[in-house]
Amino acid sequence: MSESAQVVVCGAGIAGVSTALHLVRLGVTDVVVADPRSPLTLTSDKSTECYRDWWPSSAMVGLMSRSIDLLERYSTESGNAFNLSRRGYLFLTSDRAKLADMARSAHSTAALGLGEVRSHGSAGGETGYVPAHLEGWKDSPEGVDLFMGGEALRRWFPEVGPSVVGGLHLRRAGWFSAQQLGMWMVDQASAAGVRFVGDEVVSVDTRGGKVCSVTLSEGESIDTITFVNAGGPLLDRVGAMVGTRLPVHSELHQKISFHDHLGAIPRGAPMVIWSDPQRLDWTPEEAAFLVESGRSDVIEELPRFCHGRPEGGEGANWALGLWEWKQNLRSPEWPLPEDPLYPELVLRGLSTMLPAVGGYSAALPRTRVDGGYYTKTPENLPLIGPVGPNGSFVCGALSGYGVMAACAAGELVAQHMTGAPLPAYEAAFRMERYAEPGYLKRATAGTETGQL
Ligand SMILES: Cc1cc2nc3c(=O)[nH]c(=O)nc-3n(C[C@H](O)[C@H](O)[C@H](O)COP(=O)(O)OP(=O)(O)OC[C@H]3O[C@@H](n4cnc5c(N)ncnc54)[C@H](O)[C@@H]3O)c2cc1C
């Protein structure tokens, strides 16, 4: 069987469905999205579903600010069908030197156009801090609140432990249901005529240096002159079908969802992030047992950025926790490899900043583990734009920020495909950047990527 389409999108993750929606919004509706899996089910519905406007480079600030503008617009258009909130990200530290660094970086990052920095002193009195609304995002503050003392911070966040000396609360940040956003996009695109096909792309015919057709595993061939690789963790394998070698690798990232029956994480909490490295408080007996069982890796000092948040609205009692306590680079495979110690590591890590989580040390709560891969370029910027033969495009390498970036990433690749005007940040995400002499060295030198 053979058919034709103006565009074939390979992959119905959040990147692929956003690409389809934005093609529609730019007037292209003759689009096929091919994926053997149900939309969003490989990585995009496994994330922590958080977003923030806080990034270390002006290109990423441009992309994310645009993406959050679109999230807010679609939240309004859809009657907030995907529960966009703006509780913020609260970075915490027990180290005064780090707090001083946080203060410096708050001012330099805010200078990229991210709004005002409101500083709250070390005393616990009236500080002018404005809390976020529990639901929705409208009318919650933007910019950043800097707490220069633990008492000032605990006045608003009493769940935070006594070792915390201050922190940074990013305000244009929060979470949403990525699965519901994605399905809203699928519905919008389908209603405009986009066809979702439950089949795998197995080859792309690029005779004469241009895209001619795409073959699916059931044998169907689709004549097309435009192909988009939105293959997520399989980006490099799909890239090989159009003869390109994409500079990407994948890291395993997992998260726990736990039944917080002790109410250790308040329902109104923001996303909380521990910014210090830490050693977990194993008893001498536990430490000896871990060494004996070959797990001395978990008794060493472990890296920063253990983080978590409440999940679900009023009356719910689930919470999420994540910690990339050890980098795990690997070729993507499913089912995901398991580490039986992971839930306990995350809960112990969280209890350093949220002591009530330590209540689970006697008996772990009911816990689920899932996750997927961060697919990344060496400098952790995405790949969005033309690549390889004429008519071939990529929208991927969305790392640990893909659900928050998806709206602007899909819009940008659709702009490239249709010849629409491009935003100023587009050049930073093109494949051509790697051809610039010295680019990678410059881009990776001392860069704080902000990865969680
Ligand atoms: C534990 C964890 C937490 C995260 N937390 C956050 C967060 O808080 N905020 C955030 O913004 N991001 C977060 N992320 C990152 C985010 O989930 C990803 O960046 C994003 O989901 C990537 O979307 P994607 O569409 O590129 O990939 P995917 O969702 O994996 O979709 C790719 C699709 O391509 C399809 N495909 C591949 N090959 C083919 C082929 N040959 N033919 C047809 N289809 C094909 C696959 O079947 C798949 O459906 C997190 C990720 C993880 C793992």
The ligand as an SDF file (V2000), in Angstrom:
LIG
                    3D

 53 58  0  0  0  0  0  0  0  0999 V2000
   12.7000   10.3710   35.2770 C   0  0  0  0  0  0  0  0  0  0  0  0
   12.5330   11.5300   34.3370 C   0  0  0  0  0  0  0  0  0  0  0  0
   12.1140   12.7690   34.8200 C   0  0  0  0  0  0  0  0  0  0  0  0
   11.9530   13.8440   33.9440 C   0  0  0  0  0  0  0  0  0  0  0  0
   11.4750   15.0310   34.4360 N   0  0  0  0  0  0  0  0  0  0  0  0
   11.2490   16.0590   33.5890 C   0  0  0  0  0  0  0  0  0  0  0  0
   10.6880   17.2720   34.0630 C   0  0  0  0  0  0  0  0  0  0  0  0
   10.3940   17.4240   35.2430 O   0  0  0  0  0  0  0  0  0  0  0  0
   10.4800   18.2650   33.1770 N   0  0  0  0  0  0  0  0  0  0  0  0
   10.7800   18.1220   31.8500 C   0  0  0  0  0  0  0  0  0  0  0  0
   10.5590   19.0650   31.0920 O   0  0  0  0  0  0  0  0  0  0  0  0
   11.2920   16.9740   31.3710 N   0  0  0  0  0  0  0  0  0  0  0  0
   11.5340   15.9400   32.2050 C   0  0  0  0  0  0  0  0  0  0  0  0
   12.0650   14.7750   31.7300 N   0  0  0  0  0  0  0  0  0  0  0  0
   12.4910   14.7070   30.3250 C   0  0  0  0  0  0  0  0  0  0  0  0
   11.3270   14.4570   29.3840 C   0  0  0  0  0  0  0  0  0  0  0  0
   10.5150   13.4090   29.8650 O   0  0  0  0  0  0  0  0  0  0  0  0
   11.8760   14.1170   27.9780 C   0  0  0  0  0  0  0  0  0  0  0  0
   12.8170   15.0990   27.5770 O   0  0  0  0  0  0  0  0  0  0  0  0
   10.7610   14.0800   26.9520 C   0  0  0  0  0  0  0  0  0  0  0  0
    9.7100   13.2440   27.3760 O   0  0  0  0  0  0  0  0  0  0  0  0
   11.2990   13.6080   25.6090 C   0  0  0  0  0  0  0  0  0  0  0  0
   10.2290   13.5720   24.7120 O   0  0  0  0  0  0  0  0  0  0  0  0
   10.3980   12.9540   23.2790 P   0  0  0  0  0  0  0  0  0  0  0  0
    9.1290   13.1440   22.5630 O   0  0  0  0  0  0  0  0  0  0  0  0
   11.6590   13.4810   22.6610 O   0  0  0  0  0  0  0  0  0  0  0  0
   10.6840   11.4000   23.5480 O   0  0  0  0  0  0  0  0  0  0  0  0
    9.6530   10.1960   23.8680 P   0  0  0  0  0  0  0  0  0  0  0  0
    8.5740   10.6180   24.7710 O   0  0  0  0  0  0  0  0  0  0  0  0
   10.5070    9.0470   24.2790 O   0  0  0  0  0  0  0  0  0  0  0  0
    9.0070    9.8960   22.4500 O   0  0  0  0  0  0  0  0  0  0  0  0
    9.7710    9.3600   21.4010 C   0  0  0  0  0  0  0  0  0  0  0  0
    8.8420    8.4900   20.5760 C   0  0  0  0  0  0  0  0  0  0  0  0
    9.5220    8.1350   19.3510 O   0  0  0  0  0  0  0  0  0  0  0  0
    9.0730    6.8430   19.0100 C   0  0  0  0  0  0  0  0  0  0  0  0
    9.9930    6.2390   18.0470 N   0  0  0  0  0  0  0  0  0  0  0  0
   11.3110    5.9630   18.2000 C   0  0  0  0  0  0  0  0  0  0  0  0
   11.7610    5.3540   17.0750 N   0  0  0  0  0  0  0  0  0  0  0  0
   10.7320    5.2540   16.2120 C   0  0  0  0  0  0  0  0  0  0  0  0
   10.5760    4.7010   14.9030 C   0  0  0  0  0  0  0  0  0  0  0  0
   11.5940    4.1330   14.2350 N   0  0  0  0  0  0  0  0  0  0  0  0
    9.3510    4.7760   14.3290 N   0  0  0  0  0  0  0  0  0  0  0  0
    8.3160    5.3740   14.9470 C   0  0  0  0  0  0  0  0  0  0  0  0
    8.4000    5.8890   16.2070 N   0  0  0  0  0  0  0  0  0  0  0  0
    9.5980    5.8210   16.8150 C   0  0  0  0  0  0  0  0  0  0  0  0
    9.0390    6.1070   20.3490 C   0  0  0  0  0  0  0  0  0  0  0  0
    8.1930    4.9550   20.2640 O   0  0  0  0  0  0  0  0  0  0  0  0
    8.4900    7.1760   21.2770 C   0  0  0  0  0  0  0  0  0  0  0  0
    7.0840    7.0860   21.4210 O   0  0  0  0  0  0  0  0  0  0  0  0
   12.2290   13.6850   32.5650 C   0  0  0  0  0  0  0  0  0  0  0  0
   12.6540   12.4390   32.0800 C   0  0  0  0  0  0  0  0  0  0  0  0
   12.7990   11.3750   32.9460 C   0  0  0  0  0  0  0  0  0  0  0  0
   13.2440   10.0450   32.3930 C   0  0  0  0  0  0  0  0  0  0  0  0
  1  2  1  0
  2  3  1  0
  2 52  2  0
  3  4  2  0
  4  5  1  0
  4 50  1  0
  5  6  2  0
  6  7  1  0
  6 13  1  0
  7  8  2  0
  7  9  1  0
  9 10  1  0
 10 11  2  0
 10 12  1  0
 12 13  2  0
 13 14  1  0
 14 15  1  0
 14 50  1  0
 15 16  1  0
 16 17  1  0
 16 18  1  0
 18 19  1  0
 18 20  1  0
 20 21  1  0
 20 22  1  0
 22 23  1  0
 23 24  1  0
 24 25  2  0
 24 26  1  0
 24 27  1  0
 27 28  1  0
 28 29  2  0
 28 30  1  0
 28 31  1  0
 31 32  1  0
 32 33  1  0
 33 34  1  0
 33 48  1  0
 34 35  1  0
 35 36  1  0
 35 46  1  0
 36 37  1  0
 36 45  1  0
 37 38  2  0
 38 39  1  0
 39 40  1  0
 39 45  2  0
 40 41  1  0
 40 42  2  0
 42 43  1  0
 43 44  2  0
 44 45  1  0
 46 47  1  0
 46 48  1  0
 48 49  1  0
 50 51  2  0
 51 52  1  0
 52 53  1  0
M  END
$$$$
